[in-house]
Amino acid sequence: MEGEKEVMYLAICNQIQIYSLLLEQEDLGEEDRGMANYIIQISNQLEEKLRLELGDKPISRPPWSKTE
């Protein structure tokens, strides 16, 4: 499906941001903090891989009526 990698890239970037914000919470337990760090680490690896695959081209916007 066209655009899948672009959407996955945006989702990974959002995930990194969300979990980074989660780590700023002082009341986060050690187990949750460890899991958040792990998710960020793996997400950063995925982000880099997808960024290299996609290159510097902008994400094209499909016609909104075609969401198949």
N, CA, C, O and CB atoms as a CASP TS submission, in Angstrom:
PFRMAT TS
TARGET T0000
AUTHOR 0000-0000-0000
METHOD Language model
MODEL 1
PARENT N/A
ATOM      1  N   MET     1       0.847  -1.179   0.000  1.00  0.00           N
ATOM      2  CA  MET     1       0.000   0.000   0.000  1.00  0.00           C
ATOM      3  C   MET     1       0.894   1.244   0.000  1.00  0.00           C
ATOM      4  O   MET     1       1.863   1.343   0.752  1.00  0.00           O
ATOM      5  CB  MET     1      -0.965  -0.003   1.228  1.00  0.00           C
ATOM      6  N   GLU     2       0.540   2.158  -0.847  1.00  0.00           N
ATOM      7  CA  GLU     2       1.315   3.383  -0.968  1.00  0.00           C
ATOM      8  C   GLU     2       1.183   4.234   0.293  1.00  0.00           C
ATOM      9  O   GLU     2       0.086   4.415   0.820  1.00  0.00           O
ATOM     10  CB  GLU     2       0.867   4.178  -2.197  1.00  0.00           C
ATOM     11  N   GLY     3       2.297   4.745   0.760  1.00  0.00           N
ATOM     12  CA  GLY     3       2.291   5.626   1.920  1.00  0.00           C
ATOM     13  C   GLY     3       2.475   4.920   3.253  1.00  0.00           C
ATOM     14  O   GLY     3       2.569   5.582   4.286  1.00  0.00           O
ATOM     15  N   GLU     4       2.529   3.597   3.257  1.00  0.00           N
ATOM     16  CA  GLU     4       2.661   2.868   4.525  1.00  0.00           C
ATOM     17  C   GLU     4       3.924   3.251   5.283  1.00  0.00           C
ATOM     18  O   GLU     4       3.880   3.511   6.485  1.00  0.00           O
ATOM     19  CB  GLU     4       2.658   1.373   4.270  1.00  0.00           C
ATOM     20  N   LYS     5       5.038   3.285   4.581  1.00  0.00           N
ATOM     21  CA  LYS     5       6.306   3.596   5.259  1.00  0.00           C
ATOM     22  C   LYS     5       6.303   5.010   5.812  1.00  0.00           C
ATOM     23  O   LYS     5       6.833   5.265   6.893  1.00  0.00           O
ATOM     24  CB  LYS     5       7.487   3.417   4.298  1.00  0.00           C
ATOM     25  N   GLU     6       5.704   5.927   5.065  1.00  0.00           N
ATOM     26  CA  GLU     6       5.645   7.309   5.536  1.00  0.00           C
ATOM     27  C   GLU     6       4.826   7.425   6.817  1.00  0.00           C
ATOM     28  O   GLU     6       5.206   8.135   7.748  1.00  0.00           O
ATOM     29  CB  GLU     6       5.055   8.213   4.456  1.00  0.00           C
ATOM     30  N   VAL     7       3.690   6.715   6.854  1.00  0.00           N
ATOM     31  CA  VAL     7       2.839   6.739   8.038  1.00  0.00           C
ATOM     32  C   VAL     7       3.550   6.055   9.208  1.00  0.00           C
ATOM     33  O   VAL     7       3.478   6.525  10.343  1.00  0.00           O
ATOM     34  CB  VAL     7       1.483   6.051   7.749  1.00  0.00           C
ATOM     35  N   MET     8       4.231   4.952   8.927  1.00  0.00           N
ATOM     36  CA  MET     8       4.988   4.273   9.983  1.00  0.00           C
ATOM     37  C   MET     8       6.078   5.194  10.528  1.00  0.00           C
ATOM     38  O   MET     8       6.318   5.218  11.735  1.00  0.00           O
ATOM     39  CB  MET     8       5.611   2.959   9.450  1.00  0.00           C
ATOM     40  N   TYR     9       6.736   5.947   9.654  1.00  0.00           N
ATOM     41  CA  TYR     9       7.772   6.871  10.091  1.00  0.00           C
ATOM     42  C   TYR     9       7.198   7.929  11.025  1.00  0.00           C
ATOM     43  O   TYR     9       7.765   8.208  12.082  1.00  0.00           O
ATOM     44  CB  TYR     9       8.438   7.533   8.886  1.00  0.00           C
ATOM     45  N   LEU    10       6.077   8.513  10.633  1.00  0.00           N
ATOM     46  CA  LEU    10       5.442   9.533  11.477  1.00  0.00           C
ATOM     47  C   LEU    10       5.001   8.941  12.814  1.00  0.00           C
ATOM     48  O   LEU    10       5.145   9.583  13.854  1.00  0.00           O
ATOM     49  CB  LEU    10       4.234  10.155  10.753  1.00  0.00           C
ATOM     50  N   ALA    11       4.468   7.724  12.789  1.00  0.00           N
ATOM     51  CA  ALA    11       4.024   7.070  14.022  1.00  0.00           C
ATOM     52  C   ALA    11       5.210   6.800  14.951  1.00  0.00           C
ATOM     53  O   ALA    11       5.099   6.999  16.161  1.00  0.00           O
ATOM     54  CB  ALA    11       3.292   5.753  13.699  1.00  0.00           C
ATOM     55  N   ILE    12       6.319   6.359  14.412  1.00  0.00           N
ATOM     56  CA  ILE    12       7.520   6.100  15.214  1.00  0.00           C
ATOM     57  C   ILE    12       8.028   7.404  15.823  1.00  0.00           C
ATOM     58  O   ILE    12       8.403   7.436  16.995  1.00  0.00           O
ATOM     59  CB  ILE    12       8.628   5.436  14.350  1.00  0.00           C
ATOM     60  N   CYS    13       8.042   8.470  15.042  1.00  0.00           N
ATOM     61  CA  CYS    13       8.490   9.766  15.569  1.00  0.00           C
ATOM     62  C   CYS    13       7.582  10.231  16.708  1.00  0.00           C
ATOM     63  O   CYS    13       8.060  10.746  17.719  1.00  0.00           O
ATOM     64  CB  CYS    13       8.518  10.827  14.445  1.00  0.00           C
ATOM     65  N   ASN    14       6.281  10.049  16.542  1.00  0.00           N
ATOM     66  CA  ASN    14       5.335  10.408  17.605  1.00  0.00           C
ATOM     67  C   ASN    14       5.558   9.553  18.840  1.00  0.00           C
ATOM     68  O   ASN    14       5.506  10.051  19.964  1.00  0.00           O
ATOM     69  CB  ASN    14       3.888  10.256  17.117  1.00  0.00           C
ATOM     70  N   GLN    15       5.806   8.270  18.633  1.00  0.00           N
ATOM     71  CA  GLN    15       6.040   7.364  19.755  1.00  0.00           C
ATOM     72  C   GLN    15       7.275   7.778  20.551  1.00  0.00           C
ATOM     73  O   GLN    15       7.257   7.756  21.782  1.00  0.00           O
ATOM     74  CB  GLN    15       6.198   5.927  19.253  1.00  0.00           C
ATOM     75  N   ILE    16       8.328   8.149  19.864  1.00  0.00           N
ATOM     76  CA  ILE    16       9.554   8.608  20.533  1.00  0.00           C
ATOM     77  C   ILE    16       9.247   9.835  21.383  1.00  0.00           C
ATOM     78  O   ILE    16       9.687   9.935  22.528  1.00  0.00           O
ATOM     79  CB  ILE    16      10.666   8.932  19.496  1.00  0.00           C
ATOM     80  N   GLN    17       8.493  10.759  20.814  1.00  0.00           N
ATOM     81  CA  GLN    17       8.156  11.983  21.538  1.00  0.00           C
ATOM     82  C   GLN    17       7.291  11.680  22.765  1.00  0.00           C
ATOM     83  O   GLN    17       7.530  12.231  23.839  1.00  0.00           O
ATOM     84  CB  GLN    17       7.428  12.966  20.608  1.00  0.00           C
ATOM     85  N   ILE    18       6.302  10.820  22.614  1.00  0.00           N
ATOM     86  CA  ILE    18       5.404  10.484  23.722  1.00  0.00           C
ATOM     87  C   ILE    18       6.168   9.820  24.863  1.00  0.00           C
ATOM     88  O   ILE    18       5.998  10.196  26.023  1.00  0.00           O
ATOM     89  CB  ILE    18       4.277   9.561  23.238  1.00  0.00           C
ATOM     90  N   TYR    19       7.006   8.840  24.544  1.00  0.00           N
ATOM     91  CA  TYR    19       7.733   8.145  25.596  1.00  0.00           C
ATOM     92  C   TYR    19       8.814   9.021  26.217  1.00  0.00           C
ATOM     93  O   TYR    19       9.149   8.851  27.389  1.00  0.00           O
ATOM     94  CB  TYR    19       8.349   6.876  25.048  1.00  0.00           C
ATOM     95  N   SER    20       9.360   9.948  25.450  1.00  0.00           N
ATOM     96  CA  SER    20      10.325  10.893  26.021  1.00  0.00           C
ATOM     97  C   SER    20       9.637  11.797  27.042  1.00  0.00           C
ATOM     98  O   SER    20      10.194  12.093  28.099  1.00  0.00           O
ATOM     99  CB  SER    20      10.984  11.744  24.907  1.00  0.00           C
ATOM    100  N   LEU    21       8.434  12.225  26.715  1.00  0.00           N
ATOM    101  CA  LEU    21       7.662  13.038  27.669  1.00  0.00           C
ATOM    102  C   LEU    21       7.293  12.220  28.902  1.00  0.00           C
ATOM    103  O   LEU    21       7.291  12.743  30.017  1.00  0.00           O
ATOM    104  CB  LEU    21       6.384  13.593  27.002  1.00  0.00           C
ATOM    105  N   LEU    22       6.985  10.959  28.710  1.00  0.00           N
ATOM    106  CA  LEU    22       6.654  10.077  29.823  1.00  0.00           C
ATOM    107  C   LEU    22       7.818   9.981  30.807  1.00  0.00           C
ATOM    108  O   LEU    22       7.609   9.947  32.020  1.00  0.00           O
ATOM    109  CB  LEU    22       6.279   8.682  29.306  1.00  0.00           C
ATOM    110  N   LEU    23       9.041   9.937  30.284  1.00  0.00           N
ATOM    111  CA  LEU    23      10.216   9.838  31.147  1.00  0.00           C
ATOM    112  C   LEU    23      10.417  11.075  32.017  1.00  0.00           C
ATOM    113  O   LEU    23      11.119  11.012  33.026  1.00  0.00           O
ATOM    114  CB  LEU    23      11.447   9.607  30.308  1.00  0.00           C
ATOM    115  N   GLU    24       9.816  12.185  31.642  1.00  0.00           N
ATOM    116  CA  GLU    24       9.941  13.411  32.435  1.00  0.00           C
ATOM    117  C   GLU    24       9.089  13.372  33.707  1.00  0.00           C
ATOM    118  O   GLU    24       9.269  14.195  34.604  1.00  0.00           O
ATOM    119  CB  GLU    24       9.544  14.616  31.591  1.00  0.00           C
ATOM    120  N   GLN    25       8.177  12.425  33.779  1.00  0.00           N
ATOM    121  CA  GLN    25       7.327  12.312  34.962  1.00  0.00           C
ATOM    122  C   GLN    25       8.134  11.748  36.127  1.00  0.00           C
ATOM    123  O   GLN    25       8.754  10.691  36.018  1.00  0.00           O
ATOM    124  CB  GLN    25       6.096  11.419  34.671  1.00  0.00           C
ATOM    125  N   GLU    26       8.112  12.467  37.232  1.00  0.00           N
ATOM    126  CA  GLU    26       8.901  12.064  38.395  1.00  0.00           C
ATOM    127  C   GLU    26       8.334  10.836  39.091  1.00  0.00           C
ATOM    128  O   GLU    26       9.084  10.074  39.703  1.00  0.00           O
ATOM    129  CB  GLU    26       8.987  13.203  39.378  1.00  0.00           C
ATOM    130  N   ASP    27       7.043  10.633  39.008  1.00  0.00           N
ATOM    131  CA  ASP    27       6.424   9.517  39.727  1.00  0.00           C
ATOM    132  C   ASP    27       6.433   8.201  38.944  1.00  0.00           C
ATOM    133  O   ASP    27       5.764   7.245  39.337  1.00  0.00           O
ATOM    134  CB  ASP    27       5.005   9.873  40.078  1.00  0.00           C
ATOM    135  N   LEU    28       7.166   8.147  37.870  1.00  0.00           N
ATOM    136  CA  LEU    28       7.253   6.939  37.052  1.00  0.00           C
ATOM    137  C   LEU    28       8.138   5.912  37.754  1.00  0.00           C
ATOM    138  O   LEU    28       9.264   6.223  38.142  1.00  0.00           O
ATOM    139  CB  LEU    28       7.806   7.265  35.637  1.00  0.00           C
ATOM    140  N   GLY    29       7.637   4.698  37.917  1.00  0.00           N
ATOM    141  CA  GLY    29       8.383   3.637  38.583  1.00  0.00           C
ATOM    142  C   GLY    29       9.582   3.177  37.761  1.00  0.00           C
ATOM    143  O   GLY    29       9.670   3.438  36.561  1.00  0.00           O
ATOM    144  N   GLU    30      10.496   2.494  38.426  1.00  0.00           N
ATOM    145  CA  GLU    30      11.721   2.041  37.759  1.00  0.00           C
ATOM    146  C   GLU    30      11.433   1.055  36.619  1.00  0.00           C
ATOM    147  O   GLU    30      12.065   1.116  35.564  1.00  0.00           O
ATOM    148  CB  GLU    30      12.656   1.391  38.776  1.00  0.00           C
ATOM    149  N   GLU    31      10.475   0.146  36.840  1.00  0.00           N
ATOM    150  CA  GLU    31      10.146  -0.823  35.785  1.00  0.00           C
ATOM    151  C   GLU    31       9.554  -0.106  34.570  1.00  0.00           C
ATOM    152  O   GLU    31       9.922  -0.400  33.433  1.00  0.00           O
ATOM    153  CB  GLU    31       9.152  -1.891  36.314  1.00  0.00           C
ATOM    154  N   ASP    32       8.643   0.829  34.812  1.00  0.00           N
ATOM    155  CA  ASP    32       8.047   1.594  33.717  1.00  0.00           C
ATOM    156  C   ASP    32       9.086   2.472  33.028  1.00  0.00           C
ATOM    157  O   ASP    32       9.060   2.629  31.807  1.00  0.00           O
ATOM    158  CB  ASP    32       6.893   2.455  34.237  1.00  0.00           C
ATOM    159  N   ARG    33       9.991   3.039  33.802  1.00  0.00           N
ATOM    160  CA  ARG    33      11.059   3.868  33.244  1.00  0.00           C
ATOM    161  C   ARG    33      11.967   3.024  32.342  1.00  0.00           C
ATOM    162  O   ARG    33      12.365   3.462  31.263  1.00  0.00           O
ATOM    163  CB  ARG    33      11.885   4.529  34.379  1.00  0.00           C
ATOM    164  N   GLY    34      12.286   1.815  32.799  1.00  0.00           N
ATOM    165  CA  GLY    34      13.111   0.917  31.999  1.00  0.00           C
ATOM    166  C   GLY    34      12.430   0.536  30.696  1.00  0.00           C
ATOM    167  O   GLY    34      13.066   0.510  29.642  1.00  0.00           O
ATOM    168  N   MET    35      11.122   0.235  30.765  1.00  0.00           N
ATOM    169  CA  MET    35      10.374  -0.114  29.558  1.00  0.00           C
ATOM    170  C   MET    35      10.311   1.066  28.596  1.00  0.00           C
ATOM    171  O   MET    35      10.472   0.887  27.389  1.00  0.00           O
ATOM    172  CB  MET    35       8.958  -0.575  29.920  1.00  0.00           C
ATOM    173  N   ALA    36      10.079   2.263  29.113  1.00  0.00           N
ATOM    174  CA  ALA    36      10.028   3.455  28.269  1.00  0.00           C
ATOM    175  C   ALA    36      11.368   3.682  27.582  1.00  0.00           C
ATOM    176  O   ALA    36      11.406   3.994  26.392  1.00  0.00           O
ATOM    177  CB  ALA    36       9.642   4.689  29.097  1.00  0.00           C
ATOM    178  N   ASN    37      12.465   3.528  28.316  1.00  0.00           N
ATOM    179  CA  ASN    37      13.790   3.674  27.710  1.00  0.00           C
ATOM    180  C   ASN    37      14.026   2.643  26.622  1.00  0.00           C
ATOM    181  O   ASN    37      14.598   2.954  25.576  1.00  0.00           O
ATOM    182  CB  ASN    37      14.870   3.556  28.770  1.00  0.00           C
ATOM    183  N   TYR    38      13.584   1.409  26.869  1.00  0.00           N
ATOM    184  CA  TYR    38      13.740   0.348  25.876  1.00  0.00           C
ATOM    185  C   TYR    38      12.943   0.676  24.609  1.00  0.00           C
ATOM    186  O   TYR    38      13.449   0.526  23.497  1.00  0.00           O
ATOM    187  CB  TYR    38      13.285  -1.009  26.461  1.00  0.00           C
ATOM    188  N   ILE    39      11.702   1.123  24.782  1.00  0.00           N
ATOM    189  CA  ILE    39      10.861   1.467  23.635  1.00  0.00           C
ATOM    190  C   ILE    39      11.479   2.617  22.846  1.00  0.00           C
ATOM    191  O   ILE    39      11.466   2.600  21.615  1.00  0.00           O
ATOM    192  CB  ILE    39       9.440   1.841  24.098  1.00  0.00           C
ATOM    193  N   ILE    40      12.016   3.606  23.538  1.00  0.00           N
ATOM    194  CA  ILE    40      12.672   4.728  22.862  1.00  0.00           C
ATOM    195  C   ILE    40      13.895   4.242  22.085  1.00  0.00           C
ATOM    196  O   ILE    40      14.110   4.657  20.946  1.00  0.00           O
ATOM    197  CB  ILE    40      13.083   5.812  23.884  1.00  0.00           C
ATOM    198  N   GLN    41      14.683   3.378  22.686  1.00  0.00           N
ATOM    199  CA  GLN    41      15.888   2.864  22.030  1.00  0.00           C
ATOM    200  C   GLN    41      15.534   2.131  20.727  1.00  0.00           C
ATOM    201  O   GLN    41      16.125   2.405  19.682  1.00  0.00           O
ATOM    202  CB  GLN    41      16.654   1.918  22.982  1.00  0.00           C
ATOM    203  N   ILE    42      14.581   1.211  20.787  1.00  0.00           N
ATOM    204  CA  ILE    42      14.179   0.460  19.604  1.00  0.00           C
ATOM    205  C   ILE    42      13.510   1.378  18.580  1.00  0.00           C
ATOM    206  O   ILE    42      13.736   1.239  17.378  1.00  0.00           O
ATOM    207  CB  ILE    42      13.231  -0.685  19.994  1.00  0.00           C
ATOM    208  N   SER    43      12.696   2.306  19.053  1.00  0.00           N
ATOM    209  CA  SER    43      12.024   3.251  18.158  1.00  0.00           C
ATOM    210  C   SER    43      13.025   4.142  17.436  1.00  0.00           C
ATOM    211  O   SER    43      12.837   4.453  16.260  1.00  0.00           O
ATOM    212  CB  SER    43      11.033   4.111  18.940  1.00  0.00           C
ATOM    213  N   ASN    44      14.081   4.555  18.118  1.00  0.00           N
ATOM    214  CA  ASN    44      15.119   5.356  17.469  1.00  0.00           C
ATOM    215  C   ASN    44      15.801   4.571  16.356  1.00  0.00           C
ATOM    216  O   ASN    44      16.119   5.127  15.305  1.00  0.00           O
ATOM    217  CB  ASN    44      16.156   5.820  18.495  1.00  0.00           C
ATOM    218  N   GLN    45      16.023   3.285  16.583  1.00  0.00           N
ATOM    219  CA  GLN    45      16.625   2.441  15.542  1.00  0.00           C
ATOM    220  C   GLN    45      15.696   2.323  14.329  1.00  0.00           C
ATOM    221  O   GLN    45      16.136   2.409  13.182  1.00  0.00           O
ATOM    222  CB  GLN    45      16.944   1.035  16.104  1.00  0.00           C
ATOM    223  N   LEU    46      14.399   2.123  14.606  1.00  0.00           N
ATOM    224  CA  LEU    46      13.424   2.041  13.516  1.00  0.00           C
ATOM    225  C   LEU    46      13.306   3.362  12.771  1.00  0.00           C
ATOM    226  O   LEU    46      13.208   3.384  11.545  1.00  0.00           O
ATOM    227  CB  LEU    46      12.059   1.628  14.056  1.00  0.00           C
ATOM    228  N   GLU    47      13.316   4.463  13.515  1.00  0.00           N
ATOM    229  CA  GLU    47      13.223   5.791  12.890  1.00  0.00           C
ATOM    230  C   GLU    47      14.389   6.010  11.942  1.00  0.00           C
ATOM    231  O   GLU    47      14.203   6.487  10.822  1.00  0.00           O
ATOM    232  CB  GLU    47      13.192   6.902  13.961  1.00  0.00           C
ATOM    233  N   GLU    48      15.581   5.666  12.384  1.00  0.00           N
ATOM    234  CA  GLU    48      16.759   5.858  11.538  1.00  0.00           C
ATOM    235  C   GLU    48      16.673   5.001  10.279  1.00  0.00           C
ATOM    236  O   GLU    48      16.977   5.472   9.183  1.00  0.00           O
ATOM    237  CB  GLU    48      18.037   5.523  12.317  1.00  0.00           C
ATOM    238  N   LYS    49      16.262   3.750  10.435  1.00  0.00           N
ATOM    239  CA  LYS    49      16.132   2.850   9.292  1.00  0.00           C
ATOM    240  C   LYS    49      15.119   3.386   8.283  1.00  0.00           C
ATOM    241  O   LYS    49      15.391   3.422   7.082  1.00  0.00           O
ATOM    242  CB  LYS    49      15.720   1.451   9.761  1.00  0.00           C
ATOM    243  N   LEU    50      13.953   3.800   8.773  1.00  0.00           N
ATOM    244  CA  LEU    50      12.931   4.336   7.872  1.00  0.00           C
ATOM    245  C   LEU    50      13.364   5.652   7.239  1.00  0.00           C
ATOM    246  O   LEU    50      13.092   5.890   6.062  1.00  0.00           O
ATOM    247  CB  LEU    50      11.625   4.533   8.622  1.00  0.00           C
ATOM    248  N   ARG    51      14.035   6.509   8.008  1.00  0.00           N
ATOM    249  CA  ARG    51      14.510   7.791   7.468  1.00  0.00           C
ATOM    250  C   ARG    51      15.467   7.568   6.315  1.00  0.00           C
ATOM    251  O   ARG    51      15.405   8.271   5.307  1.00  0.00           O
ATOM    252  CB  ARG    51      15.192   8.622   8.560  1.00  0.00           C
ATOM    253  N   LEU    52      16.363   6.581   6.461  1.00  0.00           N
ATOM    254  CA  LEU    52      17.315   6.284   5.396  1.00  0.00           C
ATOM    255  C   LEU    52      16.614   5.711   4.166  1.00  0.00           C
ATOM    256  O   LEU    52      17.000   6.009   3.036  1.00  0.00           O
ATOM    257  CB  LEU    52      18.379   5.307   5.895  1.00  0.00           C
ATOM    258  N   GLU    53      15.592   4.895   4.381  1.00  0.00           N
ATOM    259  CA  GLU    53      14.829   4.323   3.269  1.00  0.00           C
ATOM    260  C   GLU    53      14.031   5.392   2.529  1.00  0.00           C
ATOM    261  O   GLU    53      13.944   5.370   1.301  1.00  0.00           O
ATOM    262  CB  GLU    53      13.886   3.231   3.780  1.00  0.00           C
ATOM    263  N   LEU    54      13.452   6.323   3.272  1.00  0.00           N
ATOM    264  CA  LEU    54      12.605   7.340   2.666  1.00  0.00           C
ATOM    265  C   LEU    54      13.399   8.464   2.025  1.00  0.00           C
ATOM    266  O   LEU    54      12.923   9.102   1.086  1.00  0.00           O
ATOM    267  CB  LEU    54      11.677   7.908   3.693  1.00  0.00           C
ATOM    268  N   GLY    55      14.597   8.712   2.518  1.00  0.00           N
ATOM    269  CA  GLY    55      15.410   9.785   1.971  1.00  0.00           C
ATOM    270  C   GLY    55      14.890  11.153   2.347  1.00  0.00           C
ATOM    271  O   GLY    55      14.139  11.293   3.312  1.00  0.00           O
ATOM    272  N   ASP    56      15.278  12.156   1.598  1.00  0.00           N
ATOM    273  CA  ASP    56      14.915  13.542   1.890  1.00  0.00           C
ATOM    274  C   ASP    56      13.669  14.018   1.162  1.00  0.00           C
ATOM    275  O   ASP    56      13.325  15.198   1.226  1.00  0.00           O
ATOM    276  CB  ASP    56      16.053  14.438   1.543  1.00  0.00           C
ATOM    277  N   LYS    57      12.995  13.115   0.476  1.00  0.00           N
ATOM    278  CA  LYS    57      11.797  13.545  -0.261  1.00  0.00           C
ATOM    279  C   LYS    57      10.650  13.816   0.717  1.00  0.00           C
ATOM    280  O   LYS    57      10.498  13.106   1.711  1.00  0.00           O
ATOM    281  CB  LYS    57      11.375  12.467  -1.305  1.00  0.00           C
ATOM    282  N   PRO    58       9.856  14.832   0.437  1.00  0.00           N
ATOM    283  CA  PRO    58       8.725  15.133   1.325  1.00  0.00           C
ATOM    284  C   PRO    58       7.655  14.053   1.200  1.00  0.00           C
ATOM    285  O   PRO    58       7.559  13.367   0.182  1.00  0.00           O
ATOM    286  CB  PRO    58       8.124  16.525   0.998  1.00  0.00           C
ATOM    287  N   ILE    59       6.870  13.919   2.233  1.00  0.00           N
ATOM    288  CA  ILE    59       5.780  12.960   2.217  1.00  0.00           C
ATOM    289  C   ILE    59       4.659  13.537   1.354  1.00  0.00           C
ATOM    290  O   ILE    59       4.170  14.639   1.601  1.00  0.00           O
ATOM    291  CB  ILE    59       5.279  12.642   3.667  1.00  0.00           C
ATOM    292  N   SER    60       4.264  12.773   0.342  1.00  0.00           N
ATOM    293  CA  SER    60       3.210  13.260  -0.550  1.00  0.00           C
ATOM    294  C   SER    60       1.845  13.066   0.090  1.00  0.00           C
ATOM    295  O   SER    60       1.612  12.103   0.821  1.00  0.00           O
ATOM    296  CB  SER    60       3.267  12.539  -1.910  1.00  0.00           C
ATOM    297  N   ARG    61       0.961  13.989  -0.195  1.00  0.00           N
ATOM    298  CA  ARG    61      -0.393  13.921   0.356  1.00  0.00           C
ATOM    299  C   ARG    61      -1.311  13.273  -0.673  1.00  0.00           C
ATOM    300  O   ARG    61      -1.481  13.788  -1.778  1.00  0.00           O
ATOM    301  CB  ARG    61      -0.915  15.338   0.751  1.00  0.00           C
ATOM    302  N   PRO    62      -1.892  12.154  -0.304  1.00  0.00           N
ATOM    303  CA  PRO    62      -2.830  11.512  -1.236  1.00  0.00           C
ATOM    304  C   PRO    62      -4.150  12.257  -1.241  1.00  0.00           C
ATOM    305  O   PRO    62      -4.447  13.007  -0.312  1.00  0.00           O
ATOM    306  CB  PRO    62      -3.056  10.031  -0.860  1.00  0.00           C
ATOM    307  N   PRO    63      -4.939  12.056  -2.277  1.00  0.00           N
ATOM    308  CA  PRO    63      -6.291  12.660  -2.242  1.00  0.00           C
ATOM    309  C   PRO    63      -7.049  12.098  -1.041  1.00  0.00           C
ATOM    310  O   PRO    63      -7.043  10.886  -0.824  1.00  0.00           O
ATOM    311  CB  PRO    63      -7.082  12.377  -3.580  1.00  0.00           C
ATOM    312  N   TRP    64      -7.694  12.949  -0.269  1.00  0.00           N
ATOM    313  CA  TRP    64      -8.359  12.517   0.952  1.00  0.00           C
ATOM    314  C   TRP    64      -9.501  11.572   0.691  1.00  0.00           C
ATOM    315  O   TRP    64      -9.881  10.804   1.575  1.00  0.00           O
ATOM    316  CB  TRP    64      -8.858  13.697   1.709  1.00  0.00           C
ATOM    317  N   SER    65     -10.055  11.608  -0.495  1.00  0.00           N
ATOM    318  CA  SER    65     -11.175  10.719  -0.816  1.00  0.00           C
ATOM    319  C   SER    65     -10.707   9.290  -1.088  1.00  0.00           C
ATOM    320  O   SER    65     -11.525   8.371  -1.113  1.00  0.00           O
ATOM    321  CB  SER    65     -11.939  11.252  -2.026  1.00  0.00           C
ATOM    322  N   LYS    66      -9.425   9.092  -1.288  1.00  0.00           N
ATOM    323  CA  LYS    66      -8.874   7.756  -1.548  1.00  0.00           C
ATOM    324  C   LYS    66      -8.067   7.307  -0.335  1.00  0.00           C
ATOM    325  O   LYS    66      -6.855   7.520  -0.296  1.00  0.00           O
ATOM    326  CB  LYS    66      -7.986   7.750  -2.836  1.00  0.00           C
ATOM    327  N   THR    67      -8.700   6.702   0.636  1.00  0.00           N
ATOM    328  CA  THR    67      -8.028   6.251   1.855  1.00  0.00           C
ATOM    329  C   THR    67      -7.911   4.741   1.891  1.00  0.00           C
ATOM    330  O   THR    67      -7.722   4.172   2.967  1.00  0.00           O
ATOM    331  CB  THR    67      -8.773   6.741   3.088  1.00  0.00           C
ATOM    332  N   GLU    68      -8.014   4.084   0.772  1.00  0.00           N
ATOM    333  CA  GLU    68      -7.937   2.612   0.720  1.00  0.00           C
ATOM    334  C   GLU    68      -6.527   2.145   0.930  1.00  0.00           C
ATOM    335  O   GLU    68      -6.266   0.942   0.920  1.00  0.00           O
ATOM    336  CB  GLU    68      -8.462   2.079  -0.612  1.00  0.00           C
TER
END
